[in-house]
Amino acid sequence: MSFPRRAANRFRLATIFRGLNDSAAEAVAWEDYLRLPGAPAVACPALPEAYRRAGDLGQALRACERCLALDPENADRLFDLADAYERSERSSEAVAL
């Protein structure tokens, strides 16, 4: 059985955690949201940003890569990944994007 409100609840939960400045919990909520079948990629760029605020640049980078994979033609996701590469001192990969 499908629970159509589950996606909306995860979205709200992530938004609540952001308002509470709990970036780690926000990231977990966005991860749960993205795992739901048919969930749109609105978690991007919120997911990598939550990881950045939580101080986990490695997870932020991986989230940017996953987000770009969800929508490879999205210029904003390309920029986000290039920015994550730059922050990770991987300039050649950033320039390539």
Number of C-alpha atoms within 10 A of each C-alpha: 3 6 8 9 9 14 20 13 13 20 20 14 18 28 16 15 18 18 11 11 14 15 21 19 19 27 27 18 22 25 16 17 25 21 10 14 9 9 15 12 16 13 21 21 18 20 27 28 23 26 23 19 16 18 13 14 19 16 18 27 24 15 25 27 20 16 24 22 13 14 14 13 10 12 11 14 21 20 15 23 26 23 20 25 23 16 14 14 11 13 15 11 14 19 11 7 12
